[in-house]
Structures are given as structure tokens and as C-alpha cells.
Amino acid sequence: MGEYEAYIRSGETRTGFSIMFHELFDLYHPYIGDKATMYYLFLLRYRNNEKASDNMGKSWKGRSGIIEKFQLSFSTLPVLDAILEASGLVSLEYKPSGRGRDKIIYIVHDPKERQQFREIESQIEERLRKVIEKHGNIGKLLGKEKGSKLSA
């Protein structure tokens, strides 16, 4: 049998989508792992992208939305928040809700370009080490290629 070269070609295309930058899987995923990557993509999907809006870049559909959609426990979400914040993909804003608990608003950032990422990579590693120290054994949540090795 001969060898085959595989190509991925675009099928039907349309508008109404979120852009997923290659750096997310190439550079960030090895550190942040599957669940944080999925969580980031979920937040990105619900990010407000209206340039004229005061809420541009913010996403409200966070914790309750992802618990309903995916098999994640509520106790895992603060750890995923910390991982995404440490990586620089998300910033958290807290607003009083009047019901005793602050509302969490996610500010969802685009991944850095490769060169920019390389310039801050050691800072990301250090921030992820602090997340590991704070939350204990989270090795399974971090990326198996690089993230889980930070606790060694």
C-alpha cells in the first residue's frame, strides 16, 4: 500500500463564529491543559466583541454556563480561573450582585503571538507555579507536555 498525505480543507463556511488563534493550542495548551483550554474557548464564544460597547471583551456566561454544558465540578472552576489568569488569557472582575456573592465578569484576552508569548513564557511558568502552590495537586488539570512538569 502506498503512503497517503492527509490534507484538511475547509468545508462549508459561514459567519457567526469566534476566532481561535493557533497559539492557543501550539503554546498555551501544553501549559494549561484540556479543561482550561475548553473553558477558555467557552468564554471566548460568549465574549462581547462589539467595539462600541463598554462591555467589549467581557463575558458573563461563565461558571454556571460551563457547569451546565460540560462535566466539570463547581470546585474545579476556581482552579481553572486561576490557571487562565496565570496564563494571561483571562482577567477577572468582581462586581457586587446584591445577593451576598460578587458577580464574576471574565475579561477574555486573545492569546499572544508566538514571539510575545516567548518573551513572557517564564512569567507564565512562575504564575502557574504559584497556582500549584495555592491549590495543591492540580497536575491533572495542567497540560501534560509542560504544565504538569512545573510542580516537579
Backbone as a printed PyTorch tensor [residue, N CA C, xyz], in Angstrom:
tensor([[[  0.8370,  -1.1840,   0.0000],
         [  0.0000,   0.0000,   0.0000],
         [  0.8770,   1.2400,   0.0000]],

        [[  0.4860,   2.2150,  -0.7620],
         [  1.2250,   3.4610,  -0.8180],
         [  0.9100,   4.3680,   0.3660]],

        [[  1.8090,   5.3240,   0.5810],
         [  1.5870,   6.2950,   1.6490],
         [  0.6830,   7.4020,   1.1310]],

        [[ -0.1470,   7.9120,   2.0230],
         [ -1.0660,   8.9810,   1.6650],
         [ -0.7290,  10.2290,   2.4550]],

        [[ -0.8340,  11.3590,   1.8180],
         [ -0.7010,  12.6130,   2.5270],
         [ -2.0970,  13.0980,   2.8520]],

        [[ -2.2840,  13.5050,   4.0930],
         [ -3.6030,  13.9600,   4.5260],
         [ -3.6460,  15.4870,   4.5120]],

        [[ -4.7190,  16.0150,   4.0190],
         [ -4.9250,  17.4610,   3.9890],
         [ -6.2570,  17.7670,   4.6380]],

        [[ -6.2970,  18.8630,   5.3430],
         [ -7.5720,  19.3270,   5.8940],
         [ -7.9870,  20.5270,   5.0620]],

        [[ -9.1300,  20.4290,   4.4450],
         [ -9.6310,  21.5140,   3.6120],
         [-10.8810,  22.0850,   4.2390]],

        [[-11.1420,  23.3360,   3.9460],
         [-12.3410,  23.9310,   4.5190],
         [-13.5700,  23.3600,   3.8350]],

        [[-14.5660,  23.0950,   4.6550],
         [-15.8450,  22.6400,   4.1290],
         [-16.7290,  23.8560,   3.9520]],

        [[-17.9750,  23.7040,   4.3000],
         [-18.8730,  24.8480,   4.2360],
         [-18.4290,  25.8750,   5.2550]],

        [[-18.4160,  27.1330,   4.8750],
         [-18.0150,  28.1900,   5.7970],
         [-19.1570,  29.1710,   5.9750]],

        [[-19.1230,  29.9250,   7.0690],
         [-20.1680,  30.8880,   7.3520],
         [-19.6700,  31.9070,   8.3630]],

        [[-20.4960,  32.8950,   8.6330],
         [-20.1540,  33.8710,   9.6570],
         [-20.7980,  33.4350,  10.9730]],

        [[-20.6230,  34.2580,  12.0210],
         [-21.1790,  33.9140,  13.3240],
         [-20.2610,  32.9420,  14.0350]],

        [[-18.9820,  33.2840,  14.1640],
         [-18.0140,  32.3810,  14.7650],
         [-17.0360,  33.1790,  15.6170]],

        [[-16.3110,  32.4810,  16.4580],
         [-15.2230,  33.0680,  17.2320],
         [-13.9230,  32.6150,  16.5980]],

        [[-12.9380,  33.4820,  16.5940],
         [-11.6390,  33.1280,  16.0310],
         [-10.8350,  32.3860,  17.0890]],

        [[-10.2860,  31.2720,  16.7070],
         [ -9.4100,  30.5290,  17.5950],
         [ -8.0110,  30.6530,  17.0120]],

        [[ -7.1410,  31.3600,  17.7180],
         [ -5.7760,  31.5510,  17.2360],
         [ -4.9580,  30.2790,  17.4230]],

        [[ -4.0680,  29.9880,  16.4910],
         [ -3.2380,  28.7840,  16.5350],
         [ -2.4160,  28.7090,  17.8100]],

        [[ -1.9850,  29.8750,  18.3160],
         [ -1.1460,  29.9010,  19.5130],
         [ -1.8320,  29.2630,  20.7200]],

        [[ -3.1530,  29.2820,  20.7350],
         [ -3.8600,  28.6860,  21.8640],
         [ -3.4610,  27.2180,  22.0220]],

        [[ -3.4780,  26.4550,  20.9460],
         [ -3.1090,  25.0430,  21.0300],
         [ -1.5990,  24.8420,  20.9430]],

        [[ -0.9110,  25.6720,  20.1690],
         [  0.5270,  25.4890,  19.9840],
         [  1.3320,  25.8670,  21.2230]],

        [[  0.9430,  26.9530,  21.9120],
         [  1.7620,  27.4860,  23.0070],
         [  1.1100,  27.3990,  24.3850]],

        [[ -0.1590,  27.6920,  24.4720],
         [ -0.8350,  27.7420,  25.7660],
         [ -1.2770,  26.3600,  26.2590]],

        [[ -1.8850,  25.5750,  25.3760],
         [ -2.4190,  24.2690,  25.7690],
         [ -1.3900,  23.3840,  26.4620]],

        [[ -0.1250,  23.3240,  26.0070],
         [  0.8450,  22.4880,  26.7220],
         [  1.0060,  22.8820,  28.1980]],

        [[  0.7030,  24.1170,  28.5350],
         [  0.7700,  24.5700,  29.9240],
         [ -0.5710,  24.4280,  30.6480]],

        [[ -1.6520,  24.8640,  30.0150],
         [ -2.9250,  24.9830,  30.7430],
         [ -3.8050,  23.7400,  30.6540]],

        [[ -3.5570,  22.8620,  29.7230],
         [ -4.2880,  21.5990,  29.6440],
         [ -5.6410,  21.6830,  28.9570]],

        [[ -6.2870,  20.5280,  28.8940],
         [ -7.5360,  20.3650,  28.1430],
         [ -8.6960,  21.1570,  28.7240]],

        [[ -8.9170,  21.0120,  30.0260],
         [-10.1010,  21.6200,  30.6320],
         [-10.0320,  23.1460,  30.6190]],

        [[ -8.8640,  23.7050,  30.9160],
         [ -8.7340,  25.1630,  30.8830],
         [ -8.8540,  25.6820,  29.4490]],

        [[ -8.3410,  24.9330,  28.4880],
         [ -8.4730,  25.3290,  27.0760],
         [ -9.9380,  25.3230,  26.6620]],

        [[-10.6480,  24.2770,  27.0490],
         [-12.0760,  24.1920,  26.7280],
         [-12.8310,  25.3390,  27.4010]],

        [[-12.5180,  25.6030,  28.6520],
         [-13.1650,  26.6820,  29.3990],
         [-12.9030,  28.0270,  28.7150]],

        [[-11.6450,  28.2480,  28.2970],
         [-11.3020,  29.4810,  27.5930],
         [-12.1150,  29.6110,  26.2970]],

        [[-12.1980,  28.5520,  25.5250],
         [-12.9540,  28.6020,  24.2710],
         [-14.4390,  28.8730,  24.5310]],

        [[-14.9650,  28.3240,  25.6160],
         [-16.3520,  28.5820,  26.0080],
         [-16.5390,  30.0650,  26.3440]],

        [[-15.6130,  30.6280,  27.1340],
         [-15.6900,  32.0490,  27.4800],
         [-15.5210,  32.9170,  26.2350]],

        [[-14.6200,  32.5090,  25.3420],
         [-14.4060,  33.2460,  24.1020],
         [-15.6750,  33.2720,  23.2660]],

        [[-16.3830,  32.1650,  23.2560],
         [-17.6350,  32.0830,  22.4970],
         [-18.6400,  33.1300,  22.9650]],

        [[-18.6630,  33.4230,  24.2450],
         [-19.6330,  34.3630,  24.7970],
         [-19.0430,  35.7440,  25.0800]],

        [[-17.8310,  35.9940,  24.5730],
         [-17.2190,  37.3060,  24.7530],
         [-17.9530,  38.3430,  23.9140]],

        [[-18.1650,  39.5060,  24.5040],
         [-18.7810,  40.6240,  23.7880],
         [-17.7190,  41.2250,  22.8610]],

        [[-17.9550,  41.1920,  21.5770],
         [-16.9860,  41.7010,  20.6010],
         [-17.4270,  42.9920,  19.9300]],

        [[-18.4340,  43.6520,  20.4870],
         [-18.9080,  44.9060,  19.9020],
         [-17.9620,  46.0300,  20.2780]],

        [[-17.2910,  46.6010,  19.2820],
         [-16.2750,  47.6240,  19.5330],
         [-16.8280,  48.8500,  20.2340]],

        [[-18.0620,  49.2150,  19.9720],
         [-18.6300,  50.4250,  20.5620],
         [-19.1590,  50.1890,  21.9760]],

        [[-19.1390,  48.9790,  22.4430],
         [-19.7200,  48.6390,  23.7400],
         [-18.7250,  48.8540,  24.8780]],

        [[-19.2280,  49.3370,  26.0180],
         [-18.4090,  49.4410,  27.2230],
         [-18.0280,  48.0560,  27.7430]],

        [[-18.7330,  47.0550,  27.3020],
         [-18.5070,  45.6890,  27.7610],
         [-17.6880,  44.8570,  26.7890]],

        [[-17.0270,  45.5220,  25.8340],
         [-16.2320,  44.7770,  24.8630],
         [-15.1720,  43.9380,  25.5870]],

        [[-15.0460,  42.7050,  25.1800],
         [-14.0530,  41.8050,  25.7490],
         [-14.5300,  41.0470,  26.9600]],

        [[-15.6930,  41.3960,  27.4970],
         [-16.1850,  40.7670,  28.7170],
         [-17.1470,  39.6310,  28.3890]],

        [[-17.1370,  38.6510,  29.2510],
         [-18.0270,  37.5030,  29.1000],
         [-18.7280,  37.2460,  30.4210]],

        [[-20.0490,  37.1450,  30.3810],
         [-20.8020,  36.8680,  31.6030],
         [-21.1290,  35.4010,  31.7510]],

        [[-21.1920,  34.6930,  30.6620],
         [-21.6330,  33.2950,  30.7230],
         [-20.4500,  32.4450,  31.1550]],

        [[-20.2050,  32.4190,  32.4290],
         [-19.0470,  31.7210,  32.9510],
         [-19.3990,  30.4590,  33.6800]],

        [[-19.2350,  30.4970,  34.9910],
         [-19.3050,  29.3010,  35.8280],
         [-20.5780,  28.4850,  35.6720]],

        [[-21.7270,  29.0940,  35.8330],
         [-22.9480,  28.2920,  35.7570],
         [-23.1490,  27.7380,  34.3490]],

        [[-22.8060,  28.5210,  33.3390],
         [-22.9670,  28.0560,  31.9600],
         [-22.0930,  26.8630,  31.6320]],

        [[-20.8560,  26.8850,  32.1050],
         [-19.9570,  25.7720,  31.7640],
         [-20.2850,  24.5240,  32.5610]],

        [[-20.7670,  24.6880,  33.7860],
         [-21.1650,  23.5130,  34.5750],
         [-22.3440,  22.8170,  33.9150]],

        [[-23.2740,  23.6130,  33.4010],
         [-24.4330,  23.0330,  32.7240],
         [-24.0360,  22.3100,  31.4440]],

        [[-23.0380,  22.8310,  30.7590],
         [-22.6810,  22.3160,  29.4360],
         [-21.6970,  21.1450,  29.4750]],

        [[-20.7370,  21.1930,  30.4100],
         [-19.6580,  20.2110,  30.4140],
         [-19.5820,  19.4950,  31.7610]],

        [[-18.8360,  18.4190,  31.8110],
         [-18.6800,  17.6490,  33.0410],
         [-17.5440,  18.2200,  33.8820]],

        [[-17.8200,  19.3600,  34.4980],
         [-16.8620,  19.9860,  35.4030],
         [-17.5600,  20.2110,  36.7330]],

        [[-16.8150,  20.0920,  37.8090],
         [-17.4050,  20.3420,  39.1160],
         [-17.2090,  21.8100,  39.4740]],

        [[-18.1110,  22.3180,  40.2850],
         [-18.0240,  23.7110,  40.6990],
         [-16.7150,  23.9760,  41.4340]],

        [[-16.2060,  22.9900,  42.1650],
         [-14.9600,  23.1770,  42.9170],
         [-13.7320,  23.2770,  42.0070]],

        [[-13.8390,  22.7750,  40.7880],
         [-12.7310,  22.8470,  39.8290],
         [-12.6200,  24.2340,  39.2010]],

        [[-13.7270,  24.9510,  39.1160],
         [-13.7370,  26.2180,  38.3830],
         [-12.8050,  27.2840,  38.9460]],

        [[-12.6940,  27.4720,  40.2650],
         [-11.7280,  28.4640,  40.7420],
         [-10.2860,  28.1260,  40.3500]],

        [[ -9.9850,  26.8490,  40.2700],
         [ -8.6420,  26.4370,  39.8470],
         [ -8.4500,  26.7610,  38.3670]],

        [[ -9.4520,  26.4670,  37.5480],
         [ -9.3690,  26.7970,  36.1200],
         [ -9.2840,  28.3050,  35.9240]],

        [[-10.0440,  29.0600,  36.7170],
         [ -9.9410,  30.5280,  36.6580],
         [ -8.5060,  30.9560,  36.9350]],

        [[ -7.8980,  30.3820,  37.9760],
         [ -6.5320,  30.7440,  38.3590],
         [ -5.5370,  30.3740,  37.2590]],

        [[ -5.7400,  29.2280,  36.6280],
         [ -4.8560,  28.8000,  35.5360],
         [ -4.9840,  29.7650,  34.3560]],

        [[ -6.2110,  30.1160,  33.9960],
         [ -6.4120,  31.0390,  32.8700],
         [ -5.8680,  32.4310,  33.1870]],

        [[ -6.0300,  32.8760,  34.4250],
         [ -5.4690,  34.1740,  34.8120],
         [ -3.9500,  34.1450,  34.7790]],

        [[ -3.3620,  33.0730,  35.2940],
         [ -1.9000,  32.9480,  35.3130],
         [ -1.3270,  32.9400,  33.9020]],

        [[ -2.0640,  32.3770,  32.9650],
         [ -1.5910,  32.3090,  31.5800],
         [ -1.7920,  33.6270,  30.8390]],

        [[ -2.5840,  34.5270,  31.4200],
         [ -2.8490,  35.8100,  30.7760],
         [ -3.9900,  35.7760,  29.7760]],

        [[ -4.6930,  34.6550,  29.6910],
         [ -5.7970,  34.5570,  28.7400],
         [ -7.0760,  35.2090,  29.2610]],

        [[ -7.1940,  35.3300,  30.5710],
         [ -8.4000,  35.8600,  31.1900],
         [ -8.0150,  36.7460,  32.3740]],

        [[ -8.7660,  37.8100,  32.5650],
         [ -8.7040,  38.6050,  33.7880],
         [-10.0830,  38.5410,  34.4090]],

        [[-10.1340,  38.5740,  35.7330],
         [-11.4150,  38.5100,  36.4260],
         [-11.7430,  39.8610,  37.0390]],

        [[-13.0010,  40.2270,  36.9300],
         [-13.5290,  41.4370,  37.5390],
         [-14.6460,  40.9970,  38.4700]],

        [[-14.7230,  41.5960,  39.6350],
         [-15.7700,  41.2310,  40.5950],
         [-16.6920,  42.4240,  40.7910]],

        [[-17.9820,  42.1830,  40.6550],
         [-18.9950,  43.2260,  40.8270],
         [-19.9890,  42.7620,  41.8860]],

        [[-20.3470,  43.6540,  42.8300],
         [-21.3620,  43.2760,  43.8150],
         [-22.6810,  42.9550,  43.1060]],

        [[-23.3030,  41.8650,  43.5210],
         [-24.5570,  41.4650,  42.8820],
         [-25.7630,  41.8140,  43.7360]],

        [[-25.5230,  42.1730,  45.0080],
         [-26.6300,  42.4730,  45.8960],
         [-27.2320,  41.2350,  46.5220]],

        [[-26.6780,  40.0660,  46.2110],
         [-27.1890,  38.8100,  46.7690],
         [-26.1450,  38.1310,  47.6450]],

        [[-25.2060,  38.9130,  48.1510],
         [-24.1980,  38.3540,  49.0440],
         [-22.9350,  37.8810,  48.3560]],

        [[-23.0490,  37.4460,  47.1280],
         [-21.8860,  36.9780,  46.3610],
         [-21.6050,  37.9290,  45.2250]],

        [[-20.3300,  38.2110,  45.0170],
         [-19.9690,  39.0550,  43.8840],
         [-20.1940,  38.3060,  42.5820]],

        [[-20.5620,  39.0700,  41.5550],
         [-20.6940,  38.5070,  40.2110],
         [-19.2960,  38.5330,  39.5810]],

        [[-18.9200,  37.4470,  38.9610],
         [-17.6170,  37.3730,  38.2970],
         [-17.8140,  37.6920,  36.8200]],

        [[-17.0590,  38.6670,  36.3530],
         [-17.0660,  39.0050,  34.9350],
         [-15.6970,  38.6340,  34.3820]],

        [[-15.7070,  37.8610,  33.3270],
         [-14.4770,  37.4100,  32.6980],
         [-14.0900,  38.3760,  31.5900]],

        [[-12.8630,  38.8820,  31.6420],
         [-12.3240,  39.6730,  30.5390],
         [-11.4460,  38.7030,  29.7580]],

        [[-11.8670,  38.4130,  28.5470],
         [-11.2440,  37.3580,  27.7520],
         [-10.2810,  37.9950,  26.7480]],

        [[ -9.0000,  37.6610,  26.9030],
         [ -7.9430,  38.2120,  26.0490],
         [ -7.6030,  37.2380,  24.9310]],

        [[ -7.1690,  37.7740,  23.8170],
         [ -6.6540,  36.9170,  22.7490],
         [ -5.2780,  36.3990,  23.1720]],

        [[ -4.9120,  35.2140,  22.7270],
         [ -3.5640,  34.7100,  23.0160],
         [ -2.5040,  35.6240,  22.4040]],

        [[ -1.3550,  35.6630,  23.0280],
         [ -0.2230,  36.4290,  22.4940],
         [  0.2980,  35.7390,  21.2390]],

        [[  0.9120,  36.5300,  20.3690],
         [  1.5980,  35.9480,  19.2140],
         [  2.8390,  35.2220,  19.7130]],

        [[  3.3630,  34.3220,  18.8960],
         [  4.4680,  33.4490,  19.3040],
         [  5.6250,  34.2110,  19.9560]],

        [[  6.1230,  35.2560,  19.3360],
         [  7.2720,  35.9840,  19.8820],
         [  6.9190,  36.6490,  21.2120]],

        [[  5.7360,  37.2420,  21.2900],
         [  5.2910,  37.8670,  22.5370],
         [  5.1550,  36.8090,  23.6350]],

        [[  4.6210,  35.6510,  23.2930],
         [  4.4730,  34.5650,  24.2560],
         [  5.8340,  34.1450,  24.7870]],

        [[  6.7980,  33.9590,  23.8850],
         [  8.1350,  33.5250,  24.3030],
         [  8.7610,  34.5340,  25.2700]],

        [[  8.4640,  35.8260,  25.0740],
         [  9.0130,  36.8680,  25.9460],
         [  8.4470,  36.7900,  27.3650]],

        [[  7.2220,  36.2980,  27.5180],
         [  6.6000,  36.2350,  28.8460],
         [  6.4390,  34.8060,  29.3570]],

        [[  6.9580,  33.8440,  28.6170],
         [  6.7630,  32.4340,  28.9700],
         [  7.2620,  32.1200,  30.3830]],

        [[  8.4160,  32.6320,  30.7640],
         [  8.9300,  32.3480,  32.1110],
         [  8.0310,  32.9580,  33.1810]],

        [[  7.4030,  34.0950,  32.8920],
         [  6.4620,  34.7010,  33.8420],
         [  5.2130,  33.8340,  33.9790]],

        [[  4.7320,  33.3060,  32.8700],
         [  3.5770,  32.4080,  32.9060],
         [  3.9120,  31.1770,  33.7410]],

        [[  5.0950,  30.6080,  33.5210],
         [  5.5140,  29.4370,  34.2950],
         [  5.5270,  29.7530,  35.7840]],

        [[  6.0700,  30.9060,  36.1620],
         [  6.1440,  31.2850,  37.5720],
         [  4.7520,  31.4810,  38.1670]],

        [[  3.8620,  32.1240,  37.4230],
         [  2.4910,  32.3220,  37.9200],
         [  1.7680,  30.9830,  38.0610]],

        [[  2.0060,  30.0560,  37.1310],
         [  1.3880,  28.7320,  37.2350],
         [  1.9450,  27.9580,  38.4300]],

        [[  3.2310,  28.1320,  38.7430],
         [  3.8000,  27.5000,  39.9370],
         [  3.0930,  28.0030,  41.2000]],

        [[  2.7620,  29.2900,  41.2220],
         [  2.0470,  29.8610,  42.3730],
         [  0.6350,  29.2780,  42.4710]],

        [[  0.0050,  29.0380,  41.3360],
         [ -1.3230,  28.4000,  41.3340],
         [ -1.2030,  26.9940,  41.9050]],

        [[ -0.1620,  26.2720,  41.5180],
         [  0.0710,  24.9220,  42.0340],
         [  0.2750,  24.9680,  43.5430]],

        [[  1.0730,  25.9220,  44.0240],
         [  1.3070,  26.0550,  45.4660],
         [  0.0080,  26.3340,  46.2090]],

        [[ -0.8090,  27.2010,  45.6620],
         [ -2.0540,  27.5940,  46.3280],
         [ -3.0960,  26.4820,  46.3290]],

        [[ -3.2300,  25.7960,  45.2220],
         [ -4.3170,  24.8280,  45.0600],
         [ -3.8850,  23.3760,  45.2360]],

        [[ -2.6150,  23.1470,  45.4680],
         [ -2.1730,  21.7760,  45.7250],
         [ -2.0070,  20.9530,  44.4700]],

        [[ -2.3740,  19.7020,  44.5460],
         [ -2.1390,  18.7460,  43.4650],
         [ -3.1330,  18.9570,  42.3200]],

        [[ -2.7750,  19.8160,  41.3910],
         [ -3.6550,  20.0850,  40.2430],
         [ -3.0240,  19.6050,  38.9450]],

        [[ -2.0350,  18.7300,  39.0770],
         [ -1.2970,  18.2650,  37.9140],
         [ -2.1640,  17.7550,  36.7800]],

        [[ -3.2950,  17.1050,  37.1070],
         [ -4.1640,  16.5530,  36.0620],
         [ -4.8840,  17.6540,  35.2940]],

        [[ -5.0040,  18.8290,  35.9020],
         [ -5.6790,  19.9260,  35.2080],
         [ -4.7270,  20.6630,  34.2680]],

        [[ -3.4490,  20.6130,  34.5500],
         [ -2.4810,  21.3140,  33.7080],
         [ -2.1040,  20.4770,  32.4920]],

        [[ -1.4990,  21.1240,  31.5260],
         [ -1.0840,  20.4380,  30.3090],
         [ -0.0220,  19.3930,  30.5930]],

        [[ -0.1520,  18.2330,  29.9710],
         [  0.7810,  17.1370,  30.2510],
         [  2.1670,  17.3970,  29.6680]],

        [[  2.2450,  18.2300,  28.6230],
         [  3.5430,  18.4760,  27.9890],
         [  4.4430,  19.3770,  28.8220]],

        [[  3.8660,  20.4430,  29.4050],
         [  4.6960,  21.4000,  30.1370],
         [  4.1210,  21.7660,  31.5060]],

        [[  2.8380,  21.9600,  31.5910],
         [  2.2190,  22.4500,  32.8200],
         [  2.4000,  21.5240,  34.0040]],

        [[  2.1470,  20.2350,  33.8080],
         [  2.2500,  19.2900,  34.9260],
         [  3.6980,  19.1370,  35.4100]],

        [[  4.6590,  19.4760,  34.5770],
         [  6.0670,  19.3670,  34.9540],
         [  6.5180,  20.5300,  35.8460]],

        [[  5.6980,  21.5720,  35.9580],
         [  6.0730,  22.7330,  36.7690],
         [  6.0700,  22.4270,  38.2490]],

        [[  5.3410,  21.4070,  38.6680],
         [  5.2800,  21.0730,  40.0840],
         [  6.4400,  20.1840,  40.5100]],

        [[  7.2360,  19.7370,  39.5690],
         [  8.3610,  18.8350,  39.8790],
         [  9.5130,  19.5850,  40.5100]]])
